[in-house]
Amino acid sequence: MNVVDDDLSATRALVIDSNPNSRTILMGQLKEFGVGSVSQASRLADARVMLENQSFDIVLCEQYFNHEKMTGQELLDDLRRNHLLPFATVFIMVTGEATYTRVAEAAESALDGYLIKPHKANQLAERLRQARMRKTSLQEIFTAIEWEEFERAANLCLERYETKGLFWLYAARVGAELMMRIGKYEQAQKLYEAIVAAKTLPWAKLGVARAMMESGQINRAASALDTLISEDPSFADAYDVMGRAQFELGNLDQALATYKMACELTPNSVSRLQSLASMLFYTGDVKEAEKLLDRVALIGLDSKMFDPQTLVLLAFARLESKDRKGLDRCRVDLRRLMERNPDSLRLMRNDQVIDILIDLLAGQTAKASERVRQLNDAAKQPDFDFEACSNLVTLCAQMAKRNPGQSASRDMVEQLALRFCTTRPMTEMLVGAGLAHPPFAEVIRDAGNQITKIAQDAVSLGMRGDPASAVKQLMIEGNSTFNGKLIETAYQVLQRYQDKVPDALHILDTVEALRTKYGTRPGQPRKVEQRRQAGSLQLR
């Protein structure tokens, strides 16, 4: 029996099902269709490892598994969220009649198809044929994406959408994602809105909100997300984006509650658990964070979705509980990750942090102080990001907790805050990083207020007719602190008053270089290595 006209002898398939009889039937049908290689997995944990490390053309996955809390849908969600499932892979969910509605809804946004048990061979064949036909029909688009010709790929998608050609709805979604990638947020928003008008779909509504977020319309995005969640309370991706919107609006408690809801919907999502644990840690609930971090390290360490920052936060929690064995396990686990990525500067810095924590627990404060100073030497480097900053602030807080009279830690924290306090939420996250030594909260907030005042004074100068002085002051402070908000404000003032600033083009080149070097776009600090934004598609 042939699924499609082409030869399947070179394709590889994976069957994921806890029922041995069902696995045998599915594997037999695939081989009958001519699939060249068919592998199997009876547990989702085993399937995850296989999908992360091997390439499959076809995946058939059961929705529910005996003795496992995770579902097939949650596995797919995690793989797609982290760009670990190639677009070329055909993923078909297998489900019973009772769960048909939920899987059918998911199929519109993430699946290539679904199969209801019990099924006949020709039904599976038809699902595969349809899925492979879509891949073939859109091949020109995906080839352009592979060649990173994103503008051309977006235009091909728009052409398919406008002519209502074969698979136009899916092409429209891919086109909107491409527009988001190349920064055309307004066009992406319009396309998502057109999809909603043509066929109301949760992922399209989420796309509208994501486009609003990226173009700075945070309040509008939050309102749209609130409506979407009320319409579909089980749409986990919507909670991810809502949490980000609430964070950027400075509503940290609301963001925390939203992340908790996302984890309740998908309790085995490694990436969501990491996000929640991180938020708990930085809002002061270290004990609860430690429980989640420990769980993530247990279930996710070998997953490509695992973020090494999890081990750093867990190590800080172990220090608080004086757990030397737990600290040693964190170091051993991190060095396992380093063996896989020996050139990772991020992992090297994480390893330094854990070594310092072990020194502190052993009472070797002088040794720890010297290592902290060495880590601080890199604090003005372009690759020293918010994560590295927050870890260093937490270290300084632990040092000050043990030696309250020491001024070096306070000075370090002040300099770090002057660079990284770019928005109120970022300032509060740094405050959370320094909770072990409460006096640091005032130091960090004062630095944040100082940066805000400099930016506001410069904008006022520009509005009063002296943009040259505004830019000069911003450049002096921006070069001193490397604060992204000040650099970005200098750029905006120059853009607005370019004809009133002497030598504006030369200054603009300098500002552009600083923007490129120090990454000035305000936003949520990295808490997880998330390779795909919630609600989006993997394009490559």
Kinemage of the C-alpha trace (Angstrom):
@kinemage 1
@onewidth
@group {chain A} dominant
@subgroup {mainchain}
@vectorlist {calphas} color= white
{ca met a 1} P 0.000 0.000 0.000
{ca asn a 2} L 1.398 3.441 -0.869
{ca val a 3} L 0.795 6.477 1.311
{ca val a 4} L 1.748 8.866 -1.460
{ca asp a 5} L 3.307 8.406 -4.846
{ca asp a 6} L 6.860 8.954 -3.634
{ca asp a 7} L 9.181 6.282 -2.288
{ca leu a 8} L 9.239 6.061 1.541
{ca ser a 9} L 12.129 3.628 1.759
{ca ala a 10} L 14.542 6.369 2.877
{ca thr a 11} L 12.255 7.762 5.596
{ca arg a 12} L 12.578 7.133 9.338
{ca ala a 13} L 9.630 6.833 11.714
{ca leu a 14} L 9.167 6.721 15.488
{ca val a 15} L 6.161 5.139 17.212
{ca ile a 16} L 5.560 6.290 20.814
{ca asp a 17} L 2.967 4.241 22.689
{ca ser a 18} L 2.922 2.498 26.084
{ca asn a 19} L 0.651 -0.282 24.781
{ca pro a 20} L 2.784 -3.001 23.130
{ca asn a 21} L -0.087 -4.231 20.950
{ca ser a 22} L -0.811 -0.734 19.661
{ca arg a 23} L 2.888 -0.171 18.989
{ca thr a 24} L 3.100 -3.397 17.038
{ca ile a 25} L 0.074 -2.490 14.892
{ca leu a 26} L 1.347 1.016 14.102
{ca met a 27} L 4.860 -0.207 13.333
{ca gly a 28} L 3.482 -2.922 11.073
{ca gln a 29} L 1.333 -0.451 9.155
{ca leu a 30} L 4.235 1.924 8.630
{ca lys a 31} L 6.415 -0.877 7.303
{ca glu a 32} L 3.573 -1.955 5.027
{ca phe a 33} L 3.493 1.601 3.648
{ca gly a 34} L 7.162 1.214 2.746
{ca val a 35} L 8.779 3.275 5.523
{ca gly a 36} L 12.457 2.299 5.574
{ca ser a 37} L 13.223 2.446 9.304
{ca val a 38} L 10.723 2.295 12.188
{ca ser a 39} L 11.820 2.796 15.820
{ca gln a 40} L 9.713 2.574 18.966
{ca ala a 41} L 9.491 3.991 22.486
{ca ser a 42} L 7.169 2.912 25.277
{ca arg a 43} L 7.889 5.877 27.552
{ca leu a 44} L 7.764 9.596 26.859
{ca ala a 45} L 11.084 10.141 28.629
{ca asp a 46} L 12.779 7.731 26.203
{ca ala a 47} L 10.986 9.330 23.263
{ca arg a 48} L 12.185 12.780 24.313
{ca val a 49} L 15.822 11.667 24.267
{ca met a 50} L 15.383 10.036 20.863
{ca leu a 51} L 13.668 13.084 19.334
{ca glu a 52} L 16.272 15.462 20.743
{ca asn a 53} L 19.193 13.475 19.383
{ca gln a 54} L 17.913 11.824 16.212
{ca ser a 55} L 16.039 12.972 13.132
{ca phe a 56} L 12.715 11.359 12.192
{ca asp a 57} L 10.513 11.996 9.174
{ca ile a 58} L 7.348 10.636 10.820
{ca val a 59} L 6.296 10.482 14.483
{ca leu a 60} L 3.156 8.707 15.691
{ca cys a 61} L 2.516 9.482 19.364
{ca glu a 62} L -0.169 8.323 21.774
{ca gln a 63} L -1.821 11.116 23.755
{ca tyr a 64} L -2.051 9.348 27.141
{ca phe a 65} L 0.424 6.989 28.799
{ca asn a 66} L -0.038 4.562 31.661
{ca his a 67} L 1.802 5.557 34.852
{ca glu a 68} L 3.018 8.851 33.358
{ca lys a 69} L 1.778 12.322 34.240
{ca met a 70} L 3.031 13.849 30.991
{ca thr a 71} L 0.939 13.525 27.840
{ca gly a 72} L 1.981 13.246 24.230
{ca gln a 73} L 0.671 16.778 23.679
{ca glu a 74} L 2.927 18.105 26.458
{ca leu a 75} L 5.929 16.380 24.913
{ca leu a 76} L 5.128 17.969 21.549
{ca asp a 77} L 4.599 21.344 23.218
{ca asp a 78} L 8.015 21.230 24.887
{ca leu a 79} L 9.773 20.101 21.724
{ca arg a 80} L 8.201 22.852 19.637
{ca arg a 81} L 8.750 25.527 22.292
{ca asn a 82} L 12.456 24.775 22.215
{ca his a 83} L 12.977 24.281 18.460
{ca leu a 84} L 13.821 20.603 18.856
{ca leu a 85} L 11.358 19.241 16.321
{ca pro a 86} L 12.314 19.960 12.697
{ca phe a 87} L 9.554 21.384 10.554
{ca ala a 88} L 10.017 18.574 8.052
{ca thr a 89} L 8.937 15.999 10.663
{ca val a 90} L 5.324 14.840 10.307
{ca phe a 91} L 3.876 14.537 13.859
{ca ile a 92} L 0.542 12.736 14.216
{ca met a 93} L -1.179 12.303 17.575
{ca val a 94} L -3.055 9.097 18.305
{ca thr a 95} L -6.009 9.386 20.696
{ca gly a 96} L -9.197 7.767 21.886
{ca glu a 97} L -12.662 9.027 20.994
{ca ala a 98} L -13.094 10.696 24.415
{ca thr a 99} L -10.209 13.106 23.822
{ca tyr a 100} L -10.932 13.850 20.168
{ca thr a 101} L -12.066 17.469 20.659
{ca arg a 102} L -8.948 18.540 22.556
{ca val a 103} L -6.574 16.904 20.075
{ca ala a 104} L -8.511 18.260 17.094
{ca glu a 105} L -8.138 21.782 18.488
{ca ala a 106} L -4.414 21.239 19.042
{ca ala a 107} L -4.078 19.960 15.497
{ca glu a 108} L -4.947 23.395 14.154
{ca ser a 109} L -1.892 24.958 15.782
{ca ala a 110} L 0.778 22.329 16.347
{ca leu a 111} L -0.004 18.962 14.807
{ca asp a 112} L 0.136 17.594 11.301
{ca gly a 113} L -2.845 15.401 12.055
{ca tyr a 114} L -4.564 13.182 14.571
{ca leu a 115} L -5.776 9.598 14.503
{ca ile a 116} L -8.682 8.230 16.525
{ca lys a 117} L -8.426 4.707 17.959
{ca pro a 118} L -9.356 2.150 16.815
{ca his a 119} L -8.265 3.021 13.292
{ca lys a 120} L -7.814 1.297 9.965
{ca ala a 121} L -4.628 1.296 7.931
{ca asn a 122} L -6.154 3.434 5.187
{ca gln a 123} L -7.056 6.123 7.770
{ca leu a 124} L -3.436 6.378 8.885
{ca ala a 125} L -2.360 6.387 5.264
{ca glu a 126} L -4.657 9.319 4.512
{ca arg a 127} L -3.349 11.326 7.508
{ca leu a 128} L 0.220 10.773 6.357
{ca arg a 129} L -0.633 11.610 2.772
{ca gln a 130} L -2.259 14.916 3.766
{ca ala a 131} L 0.609 15.905 6.040
{ca arg a 132} L 3.280 15.074 3.495
{ca met a 133} L 1.308 16.867 0.785
{ca arg a 134} L 1.346 20.052 2.873
{ca lys a 135} L 5.110 19.777 3.397
{ca thr a 136} L 5.582 19.301 -0.344
{ca ser a 137} L 3.180 22.071 -1.321
{ca leu a 138} L 4.985 24.597 0.866
{ca gln a 139} L 8.452 23.357 0.002
{ca glu a 140} L 9.477 26.530 -1.854
{ca ile a 141} L 8.702 28.566 1.241
{ca phe a 142} L 10.685 26.295 3.537
{ca thr a 143} L 13.617 26.171 1.139
{ca ala a 144} L 13.751 29.970 1.246
{ca ile a 145} L 13.683 29.798 5.050
{ca glu a 146} L 16.523 27.283 5.082
{ca trp a 147} L 18.556 29.678 2.937
{ca glu a 148} L 17.603 32.461 5.389
{ca glu a 149} L 15.829 34.365 2.617
{ca phe a 150} L 13.165 35.418 5.091
{ca glu a 151} L 11.801 38.355 3.117
{ca arg a 152} L 11.297 36.187 0.021
{ca ala a 153} L 9.723 33.426 2.105
{ca ala a 154} L 7.322 35.945 3.686
{ca asn a 155} L 6.303 37.225 0.252
{ca leu a 156} L 5.651 33.660 -0.938
{ca cys a 157} L 3.450 33.112 2.100
{ca leu a 158} L 1.525 36.325 1.441
{ca glu a 159} L 0.994 35.306 -2.173
{ca arg a 160} L -0.396 31.922 -1.072
{ca tyr a 161} L -2.640 33.611 1.478
{ca glu a 162} L -3.969 36.307 -0.870
{ca thr a 163} L -4.780 33.837 -3.642
{ca lys a 164} L -6.230 31.357 -1.127
{ca gly a 165} L -3.990 28.693 -2.632
{ca leu a 166} L -3.518 25.207 -1.206
{ca phe a 167} L -2.816 25.327 2.567
{ca trp a 168} L -3.250 29.117 2.565
{ca leu a 169} L -4.105 29.238 6.277
{ca tyr a 170} L -0.907 27.514 7.311
{ca ala a 171} L 1.107 29.629 4.854
{ca ala a 172} L -0.401 32.747 6.434
{ca arg a 173} L 0.752 31.618 9.845
{ca val a 174} L 4.275 30.950 8.613
{ca gly a 175} L 4.254 34.339 6.862
{ca ala a 176} L 3.247 36.111 10.066
{ca glu a 177} L 6.052 34.333 11.940
{ca leu a 178} L 8.533 35.444 9.290
{ca met a 179} L 7.373 39.037 9.628
{ca met a 180} L 7.872 38.812 13.384
{ca arg a 181} L 11.378 37.493 12.795
{ca ile a 182} L 12.391 40.326 10.444
{ca gly a 183} L 10.861 43.002 12.668
{ca lys a 184} L 7.762 43.825 10.620
{ca tyr a 185} L 5.485 43.657 13.646
{ca glu a 186} L 2.709 45.870 12.251
{ca gln a 187} L 2.408 43.713 9.109
{ca ala a 188} L 2.471 40.565 11.230
{ca gln a 189} L -0.303 41.933 13.428
{ca lys a 190} L -2.454 42.770 10.393
{ca leu a 191} L -1.961 39.296 8.954
{ca tyr a 192} L -2.854 37.596 12.245
{ca glu a 193} L -5.954 39.797 12.485
{ca ala a 194} L -6.928 38.795 8.939
{ca ile a 195} L -6.572 35.124 9.913
{ca val a 196} L -8.776 35.694 12.963
{ca ala a 197} L -11.384 37.351 10.743
{ca ala a 198} L -11.257 34.485 8.242
{ca lys a 199} L -11.287 31.715 10.819
{ca thr a 200} L -11.236 32.361 14.559
{ca leu a 201} L -8.308 30.372 15.915
{ca pro a 202} L -6.608 30.692 19.330
{ca trp a 203} L -3.082 30.663 17.855
{ca ala a 204} L -3.982 33.545 15.511
{ca lys a 205} L -5.349 35.617 18.396
{ca leu a 206} L -2.173 34.866 20.318
{ca gly a 207} L -0.176 35.972 17.277
{ca val a 208} L -1.933 39.359 17.366
{ca ala a 209} L -0.960 39.765 21.027
{ca arg a 210} L 2.646 38.726 20.359
{ca ala a 211} L 2.929 41.278 17.548
{ca met a 212} L 1.571 43.957 19.878
{ca met a 213} L 4.155 42.980 22.488
{ca glu a 214} L 7.045 43.229 20.057
{ca ser a 215} L 5.931 46.653 18.807
{ca gly a 216} L 5.703 48.005 22.359
{ca gln a 217} L 1.909 47.925 22.769
{ca ile a 218} L 2.167 46.082 26.097
{ca asn a 219} L -1.133 47.218 27.614
{ca arg a 220} L -3.078 46.352 24.445
{ca ala a 221} L -1.363 42.966 24.333
{ca ala a 222} L -2.262 42.263 27.968
{ca ser a 223} L -5.888 43.163 27.286
{ca ala a 224} L -6.015 40.887 24.218
{ca leu a 225} L -4.405 38.059 26.182
{ca asp a 226} L -6.865 38.482 29.034
{ca thr a 227} L -9.729 38.041 26.559
{ca leu a 228} L -8.052 35.037 24.925
{ca ile a 229} L -7.456 33.294 28.258
{ca ser a 230} L -11.057 33.891 29.321
{ca glu a 231} L -12.200 32.305 26.046
{ca asp a 232} L -9.757 29.383 26.243
{ca pro a 233} L -8.469 28.853 29.821
{ca ser a 234} L -6.521 25.744 28.771
{ca phe a 235} L -4.354 27.521 26.144
{ca ala a 236} L -0.999 27.283 27.953
{ca asp a 237} L 0.987 29.343 25.426
{ca ala a 238} L -1.277 32.322 26.139
{ca tyr a 239} L -0.235 32.236 29.799
{ca asp a 240} L 3.447 32.332 28.776
{ca val a 241} L 2.943 35.524 26.785
{ca met a 242} L 0.664 37.020 29.442
{ca gly a 243} L 3.329 36.387 32.081
{ca arg a 244} L 5.850 38.246 29.953
{ca ala a 245} L 3.423 41.163 29.433
{ca gln a 246} L 2.714 41.394 33.150
{ca phe a 247} L 6.432 41.326 33.881
{ca glu a 248} L 7.167 44.158 31.457
{ca leu a 249} L 4.321 46.178 32.980
{ca gly a 250} L 5.958 45.724 36.393
{ca asn a 251} L 3.204 43.473 37.796
{ca leu a 252} L 5.542 40.797 39.154
{ca asp a 253} L 2.974 39.209 41.496
{ca gln a 254} L 0.532 38.826 38.614
{ca ala a 255} L 3.271 37.406 36.387
{ca leu a 256} L 4.138 34.869 39.077
{ca ala a 257} L 0.499 33.789 39.377
{ca thr a 258} L 0.274 33.440 35.584
{ca tyr a 259} L 3.400 31.275 35.395
{ca lys a 260} L 1.933 29.097 38.162
{ca met a 261} L -1.214 28.626 36.093
{ca ala a 262} L 0.843 27.644 33.037
{ca cys a 263} L 2.619 25.002 35.127
{ca glu a 264} L -0.677 23.694 36.481
{ca leu a 265} L -1.835 23.187 32.890
{ca thr a 266} L 1.429 21.477 31.859
{ca pro a 267} L 3.011 20.165 35.102
{ca asn a 268} L 5.850 18.360 33.320
{ca ser a 269} L 7.024 21.133 31.023
{ca val a 270} L 10.713 21.584 31.770
{ca ser a 271} L 10.883 25.102 30.353
{ca arg a 272} L 7.763 26.341 32.168
{ca leu a 273} L 8.901 24.862 35.483
{ca gln a 274} L 12.207 26.679 35.075
{ca ser a 275} L 10.448 29.988 34.400
{ca leu a 276} L 8.240 29.593 37.472
{ca ala a 277} L 11.135 28.533 39.722
{ca ser a 278} L 13.171 31.521 38.592
{ca met a 279} L 10.324 33.952 39.319
{ca leu a 280} L 9.823 32.386 42.763
{ca phe a 281} L 13.526 32.754 43.525
{ca tyr a 282} L 13.721 36.425 42.539
{ca thr a 283} L 10.546 37.306 44.409
{ca gly a 284} L 11.961 35.844 47.633
{ca asp a 285} L 10.283 32.436 47.917
{ca val a 286} L 13.581 30.524 47.907
{ca lys a 287} L 12.208 27.416 49.647
{ca glu a 288} L 9.433 26.897 47.104
{ca ala a 289} L 11.840 27.705 44.287
{ca glu a 290} L 14.266 25.089 45.600
{ca lys a 291} L 11.604 22.372 45.369
{ca leu a 292} L 10.873 23.174 41.732
{ca leu a 293} L 14.534 23.619 40.803
{ca asp a 294} L 15.359 20.260 42.352
{ca arg a 295} L 12.535 18.642 40.393
{ca val a 296} L 13.658 20.208 37.109
{ca ala a 297} L 17.245 19.033 37.685
{ca leu a 298} L 15.915 15.543 38.325
{ca ile a 299} L 13.643 15.249 35.278
{ca gly a 300} L 15.298 17.570 32.787
{ca leu a 301} L 19.074 17.527 33.171
{ca asp a 302} L 19.620 15.404 30.059
{ca ser a 303} L 17.132 17.392 28.003
{ca lys a 304} L 18.212 20.086 25.567
{ca met a 305} L 15.455 22.199 27.129
{ca phe a 306} L 17.374 22.283 30.415
{ca asp a 307} L 18.775 25.700 31.322
{ca pro a 308} L 22.069 25.648 33.299
{ca gln a 309} L 20.907 28.698 35.278
{ca thr a 310} L 18.615 26.237 37.043
{ca leu a 311} L 21.678 24.681 38.687
{ca val a 312} L 23.029 28.093 39.718
{ca leu a 313} L 19.765 29.093 41.405
{ca leu a 314} L 19.555 25.656 43.014
{ca ala a 315} L 23.114 26.122 44.308
{ca phe a 316} L 22.147 29.465 45.897
{ca ala a 317} L 19.206 27.718 47.568
{ca arg a 318} L 21.509 24.917 48.778
{ca leu a 319} L 23.785 27.540 50.350
{ca glu a 320} L 20.823 28.983 52.250
{ca ser a 321} L 19.974 25.527 53.608
{ca lys a 322} L 23.688 24.741 54.263
{ca asp a 323} L 23.452 21.616 52.102
{ca arg a 324} L 27.069 20.835 51.109
{ca lys a 325} L 26.167 17.567 49.395
{ca gly a 326} L 23.487 19.356 47.386
{ca leu a 327} L 25.985 22.035 46.362
{ca asp a 328} L 28.466 19.392 45.248
{ca arg a 329} L 25.747 17.737 43.138
{ca cys a 330} L 25.053 21.076 41.457
{ca arg a 331} L 28.724 21.402 40.544
{ca val a 332} L 28.920 17.817 39.264
{ca asp a 333} L 25.782 18.297 37.150
{ca leu a 334} L 27.025 21.606 35.739
{ca arg a 335} L 30.344 20.066 34.778
{ca arg a 336} L 28.480 17.344 32.928
{ca leu a 337} L 26.936 20.108 30.849
{ca met a 338} L 30.359 21.712 30.396
{ca glu a 339} L 31.710 18.469 28.952
{ca arg a 340} L 29.129 18.809 26.170
{ca asn a 341} L 29.868 22.533 25.623
{ca pro a 342} L 33.502 23.084 26.708
{ca asp a 343} L 33.762 26.509 25.040
{ca ser a 344} L 30.650 28.036 26.616
{ca leu a 345} L 31.560 31.249 28.457
{ca arg a 346} L 28.161 31.183 30.131
{ca leu a 347} L 28.807 27.733 31.617
{ca met a 348} L 32.282 28.781 32.748
{ca arg a 349} L 30.793 31.742 34.627
{ca asn a 350} L 28.112 29.516 36.134
{ca asp a 351} L 30.823 27.124 37.300
{ca gln a 352} L 32.711 30.026 38.918
{ca val a 353} L 29.559 31.030 40.800
{ca ile a 354} L 29.030 27.539 42.217
{ca asp a 355} L 32.715 27.287 43.215
{ca ile a 356} L 32.361 30.570 45.135
{ca leu a 357} L 29.264 29.257 46.923
{ca ile a 358} L 31.168 26.141 47.982
{ca asp a 359} L 33.958 28.376 49.333
{ca leu a 360} L 31.427 30.423 51.293
{ca leu a 361} L 29.814 27.345 52.825
{ca ala a 362} L 33.269 26.084 53.805
{ca gly a 363} L 34.008 29.396 55.541
{ca gln a 364} L 36.725 30.386 53.049
{ca thr a 365} L 35.485 33.971 52.714
{ca ala a 366} L 38.827 35.477 51.677
{ca lys a 367} L 39.126 33.034 48.789
{ca ala a 368} L 35.493 33.649 47.841
{ca ser a 369} L 36.018 37.443 47.948
{ca glu a 370} L 38.958 37.234 45.548
{ca arg a 371} L 36.931 35.101 43.111
{ca val a 372} L 34.030 37.553 43.271
{ca arg a 373} L 36.401 40.401 42.393
{ca gln a 374} L 37.705 38.404 39.425
{ca leu a 375} L 34.141 37.794 38.246
{ca asn a 376} L 33.367 41.502 38.627
{ca asp a 377} L 36.323 42.396 36.362
{ca ala a 378} L 34.231 41.207 33.404
{ca ala a 379} L 31.126 43.163 34.419
{ca lys a 380} L 31.571 45.887 31.777
{ca gln a 381} L 32.185 43.481 28.930
{ca pro a 382} L 29.475 43.404 26.225
{ca asp a 383} L 28.839 39.683 26.779
{ca phe a 384} L 28.213 40.202 30.514
{ca asp a 385} L 24.425 39.952 30.443
{ca phe a 386} L 21.599 40.388 32.926
{ca glu a 387} L 21.845 36.781 34.065
{ca ala a 388} L 25.546 37.166 34.896
{ca cys a 389} L 24.733 40.454 36.619
{ca ser a 390} L 21.967 38.968 38.778
{ca asn a 391} L 24.224 36.066 39.800
{ca leu a 392} L 26.968 38.491 40.794
{ca val a 393} L 24.516 40.626 42.784
{ca thr a 394} L 23.349 37.505 44.634
{ca leu a 395} L 26.974 36.596 45.382
{ca cys a 396} L 27.649 40.121 46.662
{ca ala a 397} L 24.582 39.849 48.903
{ca gln a 398} L 25.843 36.576 50.339
{ca met a 399} L 29.261 38.157 50.954
{ca ala a 400} L 27.734 41.203 52.637
{ca lys a 401} L 25.493 38.975 54.745
{ca arg a 402} L 28.618 37.362 56.184
{ca asn a 403} L 30.576 40.614 56.490
{ca pro a 404} L 28.128 43.553 56.741
{ca gly a 405} L 30.880 46.156 57.153
{ca gln a 406} L 32.553 45.369 53.833
{ca ser a 407} L 32.089 48.186 51.294
{ca ala a 408} L 33.469 46.378 48.222
{ca ser a 409} L 30.287 44.366 47.713
{ca arg a 410} L 28.146 47.487 47.968
{ca asp a 411} L 30.262 49.293 45.385
{ca met a 412} L 30.025 46.343 42.987
{ca val a 413} L 26.248 46.193 43.338
{ca glu a 414} L 25.915 49.925 42.707
{ca gln a 415} L 27.952 49.727 39.499
{ca leu a 416} L 26.016 46.683 38.301
{ca ala a 417} L 22.718 48.428 39.010
{ca leu a 418} L 23.809 51.531 37.107
{ca arg a 419} L 24.359 49.367 34.046
{ca phe a 420} L 21.421 46.977 34.218
{ca cys a 421} L 18.569 49.001 35.789
{ca thr a 422} L 16.898 49.823 32.468
{ca thr a 423} L 13.242 49.374 33.462
{ca arg a 424} L 11.355 49.129 36.739
{ca pro a 425} L 10.811 45.361 36.393
{ca met a 426} L 14.523 44.810 35.727
{ca thr a 427} L 15.331 46.910 38.790
{ca glu a 428} L 12.983 44.835 40.931
{ca met a 429} L 14.517 41.621 39.634
{ca leu a 430} L 17.935 42.883 40.750
{ca val a 431} L 16.435 43.774 44.114
{ca gly a 432} L 15.234 40.177 44.310
{ca ala a 433} L 18.714 38.929 43.437
{ca gly a 434} L 20.131 40.825 46.434
{ca leu a 435} L 17.502 39.802 48.991
{ca ala a 436} L 20.067 37.989 51.164
{ca his a 437} L 21.325 41.469 52.205
{ca pro a 438} L 18.266 43.791 52.448
{ca pro a 439} L 20.265 47.095 52.453
{ca phe a 440} L 21.139 46.409 48.814
{ca ala a 441} L 17.507 47.045 47.874
{ca glu a 442} L 17.980 50.777 48.534
{ca val a 443} L 21.291 50.825 46.622
{ca ile a 444} L 19.709 49.190 43.557
{ca arg a 445} L 16.550 51.305 43.578
{ca asp a 446} L 18.584 54.497 44.010
{ca ala a 447} L 20.657 53.525 40.956
{ca gly a 448} L 17.472 52.825 38.999
{ca asn a 449} L 16.020 56.201 39.984
{ca gln a 450} L 19.281 57.909 39.003
{ca ile a 451} L 19.146 56.351 35.522
{ca thr a 452} L 15.480 57.311 35.117
{ca lys a 453} L 16.184 60.911 36.119
{ca ile a 454} L 19.092 61.229 33.668
{ca ala a 455} L 16.877 59.944 30.834
{ca gln a 456} L 13.938 62.175 31.794
{ca asp a 457} L 16.131 65.272 32.124
{ca ala a 458} L 17.612 64.616 28.674
{ca val a 459} L 14.199 64.245 27.071
{ca ser a 460} L 13.102 67.508 28.740
{ca leu a 461} L 16.193 69.278 27.387
{ca gly a 462} L 15.346 68.111 23.899
{ca met a 463} L 11.755 69.290 24.209
{ca arg a 464} L 12.953 72.688 25.455
{ca gly a 465} L 15.042 73.150 22.317
{ca asp a 466} L 18.487 71.948 23.427
{ca pro a 467} L 18.785 68.395 22.042
{ca ala a 468} L 22.564 68.776 21.563
{ca ser a 469} L 23.079 69.116 25.334
{ca ala a 470} L 20.676 66.247 25.918
{ca val a 471} L 22.619 63.930 23.624
{ca lys a 472} L 25.950 65.070 25.107
{ca gln a 473} L 24.806 64.275 28.648
{ca leu a 474} L 23.342 60.920 27.618
{ca met a 475} L 26.540 59.971 25.801
{ca ile a 476} L 28.687 60.867 28.830
{ca glu a 477} L 26.518 58.790 31.181
{ca gly a 478} L 25.978 56.013 28.638
{ca asn a 479} L 29.718 55.608 28.080
{ca ser a 480} L 30.267 55.605 31.833
{ca thr a 481} L 27.573 53.121 32.847
{ca phe a 482} L 26.865 51.231 29.576
{ca asn a 483} L 23.217 51.470 30.589
{ca gly a 484} L 20.986 50.403 27.716
{ca lys a 485} L 18.198 52.818 28.599
{ca leu a 486} L 20.522 55.832 28.368
{ca ile a 487} L 22.057 54.649 25.104
{ca glu a 488} L 18.625 54.007 23.619
{ca thr a 489} L 17.349 57.403 24.791
{ca ala a 490} L 20.345 59.083 23.098
{ca tyr a 491} L 19.430 57.250 19.898
{ca gln a 492} L 15.790 58.349 20.095
{ca val a 493} L 16.679 62.006 20.784
{ca leu a 494} L 19.080 61.984 17.818
{ca gln a 495} L 16.459 60.437 15.559
{ca arg a 496} L 13.911 63.067 16.530
{ca tyr a 497} L 16.147 66.171 16.511
{ca gln a 498} L 18.848 65.182 14.039
{ca asp a 499} L 18.723 68.500 12.167
{ca lys a 500} L 19.273 70.429 15.427
{ca val a 501} L 22.339 68.524 16.664
{ca pro a 502} L 25.737 69.527 15.235
{ca asp a 503} L 27.664 66.580 13.737
{ca ala a 504} L 24.584 64.411 14.298
{ca leu a 505} L 25.530 61.726 11.774
{ca his a 506} L 28.922 61.140 13.393
{ca ile a 507} L 27.339 60.946 16.858
{ca leu a 508} L 24.671 58.615 15.497
{ca asp a 509} L 27.352 56.204 14.290
{ca thr a 510} L 28.828 56.153 17.809
{ca val a 511} L 25.425 55.557 19.384
{ca glu a 512} L 24.643 52.785 16.884
{ca ala a 513} L 27.919 51.083 17.807
{ca leu a 514} L 26.985 51.229 21.501
{ca arg a 515} L 23.490 49.895 20.762
{ca thr a 516} L 24.971 46.962 18.865
{ca lys a 517} L 27.608 46.296 21.494
{ca tyr a 518} L 25.484 46.499 24.606
{ca gly a 519} L 22.085 45.375 23.336
{ca thr a 520} L 19.839 48.205 24.384
{ca arg a 521} L 16.374 46.820 23.715
{ca pro a 522} L 14.568 46.743 27.087
{ca gly a 523} L 12.841 43.510 27.890
{ca gln a 524} L 12.519 40.488 30.082
{ca pro a 525} L 15.785 39.085 31.418
{ca arg a 526} L 16.674 35.651 30.204
{ca lys a 527} L 15.504 33.068 32.701
{ca val a 528} L 15.366 30.132 30.365
{ca glu a 529} L 17.049 29.250 27.089
{ca gln a 530} L 13.761 29.405 25.235
{ca arg a 531} L 14.379 28.937 21.518
{ca arg a 532} L 10.845 29.684 20.404
{ca gln a 533} L 8.435 32.254 21.720
{ca ala a 534} L 5.205 30.884 23.088
{ca gly a 535} L 2.616 30.511 20.361
{ca ser a 536} L 5.054 30.669 17.481
{ca leu a 537} L 6.137 28.061 14.952
{ca gln a 538} L 9.557 26.574 14.459
{ca leu a 539} L 10.642 27.898 11.069
{ca arg a 540} L 14.001 26.166 10.840
